[in-house]
Amino acid sequence: MGTLYLDRKDLELRHEGKHLCLYENGAKSGTVPINLIDRVVIRGATTLTTGAIGALTEEGISLVLLSGRHGKHLATVLGRPQGDAWRRIGQYRWYHDADYRARWARTLVLHKLRAQQRMLADALPLRPDCRKPLTDAYNRLAELLGKVQAQTLEAGTLPSLRGLEGAGAAAHFGAMQSLFPPALGFTGRNRRPPRDPVNAVLSLAYTLLHFEAVAACHAGGLDPYVGFYHEPAYNRESLAADLIEPLRAHIDGWVWRLFADRVLREDHFTRNSDACLLGKAGRERFYSTFEVRCRPLRRLLRRYVHRIAMRLIEDHDAQRSPGA
Amino acid sequence: MAKRTLYLGAYDISNDNRLRAALKVLRNYSTGGQKSVFECFLSASEKRQLLEDIGGVINPAEDRFFLIRLDPAPKVAVLGIAIPPADPEYYYVG
């Protein structure tokens, strides 16, 4: 359903009955029914009343707060989680199961490599002039896919899978480079801070997708911090990071089209020492198209989480009644 | 996911207190509209709920309320400072 993006200073959000009221500099500027929204993304200095936060979390609406200038993720406010604690306990048990983790990681990397291949294959008819780099990377990905499929599930699988994933990413971004005009200065993935327009948009889109995955885990009763492919790390939602791996290539292809169709142009960006920032006009265009692109990905994330949760429940039932 | 249809709700209410109460109810459902006409994207259950809420607010002897289902035709003419019906899936304030 709907997303409410607030991206302006001096906004105030209050709630009244079953709708939110927006105030601009103290004057009421609009109302939004709570029924119609599923998530709220706020960037910059907005005033929220406790009533508004309560009304949102009560309805299970997630709230993502981003910092004003850099769009860094500050906090996610989620409502009550799904109540079945056995799912999370099962998840912790799976984390200790090396066999399970290796299987999971292999599936994940396979999905990711295939998605990257698909993205390059889709780009080929649109850019016949890039045939050479695109087909080279495509073949390289095919070769890596073969290696991943040949992996046996034993100790040491995870690091070698990570290596293959990294090689895939290098091939994928290498080929993507040829899709962008040199004026954009895209020479591969960089972050913290992103140093060119393409990386700035990729970072923002990955951030938003990541928190879609966190919200999906939360709603499905999984612990977003305990992943199987990404090791747990301080303040990292490893399971969410796992889940978005296969979806990243979808975002990459979409970002390429944003620039190719001139939805985003170079003049939407400003450079600030070594960081490249997406300006206000560009953000409005970004969010409106992201919302449309994100819908199928959101559904996929929900489906992934559901599938994991169902398997955890089966696993729990099997443990409860051995022999049955 | 509930399927939503665009409705137009309109009232004529003769008493100021009831008018304010009805306005509050409609704001819970409407995404836009004008002073006493509201665009509401409603699912079947929300529509029932809206009619029930309004029924509890108005005085049936003096006030009137209309809810009309609109043809989802793509063309909407707007003049003056009117805003065409918003996509209920996405709001951006920036």
Boltz contact constraints between the chains, C-beta under 6 A:
constraints:
  - contact:
      token1: [A, 2]
      token2: [B, 88]
      max_distance: 6.0
  - contact:
      token1: [A, 2]
      token2: [B, 89]
      max_distance: 6.0
  - contact:
      token1: [A, 2]
      token2: [B, 90]
      max_distance: 6.0
  - contact:
      token1: [A, 3]
      token2: [B, 90]
      max_distance: 6.0
  - contact:
      token1: [A, 4]
      token2: [B, 91]
      max_distance: 6.0
  - contact:
      token1: [A, 5]
      token2: [B, 92]
      max_distance: 6.0
  - contact:
      token1: [A, 6]
      token2: [B, 93]
      max_distance: 6.0
  - contact:
      token1: [A, 7]
      token2: [B, 94]
      max_distance: 6.0
  - contact:
      token1: [A, 8]
      token2: [B, 93]
      max_distance: 6.0
  - contact:
      token1: [A, 8]
      token2: [B, 94]
      max_distance: 6.0
  - contact:
      token1: [A, 17]
      token2: [B, 24]
      max_distance: 6.0
  - contact:
      token1: [A, 17]
      token2: [B, 28]
      max_distance: 6.0
  - contact:
      token1: [A, 18]
      token2: [B, 28]
      max_distance: 6.0
  - contact:
      token1: [A, 19]
      token2: [B, 27]
      max_distance: 6.0
  - contact:
      token1: [A, 19]
      token2: [B, 28]
      max_distance: 6.0
  - contact:
      token1: [A, 31]
      token2: [B, 27]
      max_distance: 6.0
  - contact:
      token1: [A, 32]
      token2: [B, 91]
      max_distance: 6.0
  - contact:
      token1: [A, 33]
      token2: [B, 28]
      max_distance: 6.0
  - contact:
      token1: [A, 33]
      token2: [B, 29]
      max_distance: 6.0
  - contact:
      token1: [A, 36]
      token2: [B, 88]
      max_distance: 6.0
  - contact:
      token1: [A, 284]
      token2: [B, 94]
      max_distance: 6.0
  - contact:
      token1: [A, 287]
      token2: [B, 92]
      max_distance: 6.0
  - contact:
      token1: [A, 291]
      token2: [B, 90]
      max_distance: 6.0
